[in-house]
Amino acid sequence: MSGVRYPAGWRVDLLTKSHNRKTFQSGQEQVDSWLKRSALQSQMKHLSSTKVLLDEESRIIGYYTLASSQVDFSDLPIDVAKSLPKRQLPVAVLAWLGVDSTAQGRGIGSRLLANALRDCHEASQTFAFIAVILDCVDAPAKAFYQRFDFAELPGYPMRLYLPFKLLEKLANN
Ligand SMILES: CC(C)(COP(=O)(O)OP(=O)(O)OC[C@H]1O[C@@H](n2cnc3c(N)ncnc32)[C@H](O)[C@@H]1OP(=O)(O)O)[C@@H](O)C(=O)NCCC(=O)NCCS
């Protein structure tokens, strides 16, 4: 997972108002709308942070948004919860991820996901959490994440999690 590679001349930046968000289209309305209307405001309120993948002409090719949250111990699978205190527990949240439809199917989504998980792992050295969780916007998105070891949270069919142990394993690959 270390050192995610993109095509030459592409770069990953923290979202700022100088980035042109108008042209981004992933084919999923909620994913597009978040980037266009909410991501920057949410970042300015310190609720989440969004990174954009830019091509050589600074066009947004993809993005992801990370945040933090808590899950209740009782919502975790028994094997994950068994050694943990019975209370609300900190988690990292992969809130959004999208790739422009012109660039889909070329491994960009996988690399952005690896980038997001690398950020989570780095952050965990300072702010600990027990898992990365995400809510899938639809069934195809769920299928995408399940390819990368995310598992369903019992009782929440569209909520997936990656336990910290697996995140660490990925980070050390
Ligand atoms: C889901 C999404 C991020 C994938 O990005 P991408 O750049 O096309 O993905 P990749 O090219 O890295 O594909 C990685 C693997 O996942 C598979 N995959 C990609 N999209 C998939 C989907 N919708 N359903 C099932 N599998 C999918 C690919 O076939 C590929 O498998 P392979 O390695 O065996 O070829 C992109 O399609 C997208 O932005 N969709 C709309 C927004 C969205 O749903 N975001 C996720 C929820 S917030």
PDBQT file of the ligand as one rigid body, heavy atoms in Angstrom, charges set to zero:
ROOT
HETATM    1  C1  LIG A 201     -16.532   2.506  -7.568  1.00  0.00    +0.000 C 
HETATM    2  C2  LIG A 201     -15.456   3.313  -8.297  1.00  0.00    +0.000 C 
HETATM    3  C3  LIG A 201     -14.767   4.237  -7.295  1.00  0.00    +0.000 C 
HETATM    4  C4  LIG A 201     -14.405   2.327  -8.870  1.00  0.00    +0.000 C 
HETATM    5  O1  LIG A 201     -13.387   3.077  -9.503  1.00  0.00    +0.000 OA
HETATM    6  P1  LIG A 201     -12.582   2.481 -10.759  1.00  0.00    +0.000 P 
HETATM    7  O2  LIG A 201     -11.438   3.377 -11.020  1.00  0.00    +0.000 OA
HETATM    8  O3  LIG A 201     -13.514   2.226 -11.881  1.00  0.00    +0.000 OA
HETATM    9  O4  LIG A 201     -12.115   1.089 -10.140  1.00  0.00    +0.000 OA
HETATM   10  P2  LIG A 201     -10.856   0.192 -10.581  1.00  0.00    +0.000 P 
HETATM   11  O5  LIG A 201     -10.597   0.383 -12.031  1.00  0.00    +0.000 OA
HETATM   12  O6  LIG A 201      -9.752   0.449  -9.630  1.00  0.00    +0.000 OA
HETATM   13  O7  LIG A 201     -11.461  -1.245 -10.324  1.00  0.00    +0.000 OA
HETATM   14  C5  LIG A 201     -10.967  -2.108  -9.318  1.00  0.00    +0.000 C 
HETATM   15  C6  LIG A 201     -11.660  -3.429  -9.367  1.00  0.00    +0.000 C 
HETATM   16  O8  LIG A 201     -12.989  -3.268  -8.904  1.00  0.00    +0.000 OA
HETATM   17  C7  LIG A 201     -13.906  -3.667  -9.894  1.00  0.00    +0.000 C 
HETATM   18  N1  LIG A 201     -15.012  -2.719  -9.895  1.00  0.00    +0.000 N 
HETATM   19  C8  LIG A 201     -14.945  -1.418 -10.226  1.00  0.00    +0.000 A 
HETATM   20  N2  LIG A 201     -16.158  -0.861 -10.112  1.00  0.00    +0.000 NA
HETATM   21  C9  LIG A 201     -16.976  -1.853  -9.703  1.00  0.00    +0.000 A 
HETATM   22  C10 LIG A 201     -18.338  -1.914  -9.431  1.00  0.00    +0.000 A 
HETATM   23  N3  LIG A 201     -19.111  -0.828  -9.545  1.00  0.00    +0.000 N 
HETATM   24  N4  LIG A 201     -18.873  -3.112  -9.051  1.00  0.00    +0.000 NA
HETATM   25  C11 LIG A 201     -18.089  -4.197  -8.921  1.00  0.00    +0.000 A 
HETATM   26  N5  LIG A 201     -16.778  -4.216  -9.180  1.00  0.00    +0.000 NA
HETATM   27  C12 LIG A 201     -16.228  -3.043  -9.559  1.00  0.00    +0.000 A 
HETATM   28  C13 LIG A 201     -13.158  -3.623 -11.221  1.00  0.00    +0.000 C 
HETATM   29  O9  LIG A 201     -13.672  -4.547 -12.156  1.00  0.00    +0.000 OA
HETATM   30  C14 LIG A 201     -11.759  -3.965 -10.802  1.00  0.00    +0.000 C 
HETATM   31  O10 LIG A 201     -11.549  -5.347 -10.749  1.00  0.00    +0.000 OA
HETATM   32  P3  LIG A 201     -10.272  -6.032 -11.436  1.00  0.00    +0.000 P 
HETATM   33  O11 LIG A 201      -9.097  -5.485 -10.662  1.00  0.00    +0.000 OA
HETATM   34  O12 LIG A 201     -10.502  -7.492 -11.243  1.00  0.00    +0.000 OA
HETATM   35  O13 LIG A 201     -10.312  -5.570 -12.854  1.00  0.00    +0.000 OA
HETATM   36  C15 LIG A 201     -16.006   4.105  -9.490  1.00  0.00    +0.000 C 
HETATM   37  O14 LIG A 201     -16.702   3.223 -10.349  1.00  0.00    +0.000 OA
HETATM   38  C16 LIG A 201     -16.960   5.231  -9.090  1.00  0.00    +0.000 C 
HETATM   39  O15 LIG A 201     -16.526   6.345  -8.850  1.00  0.00    +0.000 OA
HETATM   40  N6  LIG A 201     -18.280   4.922  -9.065  1.00  0.00    +0.000 N 
HETATM   41  C17 LIG A 201     -19.284   5.931  -8.776  1.00  0.00    +0.000 C 
HETATM   42  C18 LIG A 201     -19.155   6.464  -7.364  1.00  0.00    +0.000 C 
HETATM   43  C19 LIG A 201     -19.211   5.376  -6.304  1.00  0.00    +0.000 C 
HETATM   44  O16 LIG A 201     -20.002   4.449  -6.380  1.00  0.00    +0.000 OA
HETATM   45  N7  LIG A 201     -18.338   5.518  -5.283  1.00  0.00    +0.000 N 
HETATM   46  C20 LIG A 201     -18.211   4.551  -4.204  1.00  0.00    +0.000 C 
HETATM   47  C21 LIG A 201     -19.103   4.844  -3.048  1.00  0.00    +0.000 C 
HETATM   48  S1  LIG A 201     -18.815   6.383  -2.218  1.00  0.00    +0.000 SA
ENDROOT
TORSDOF 0
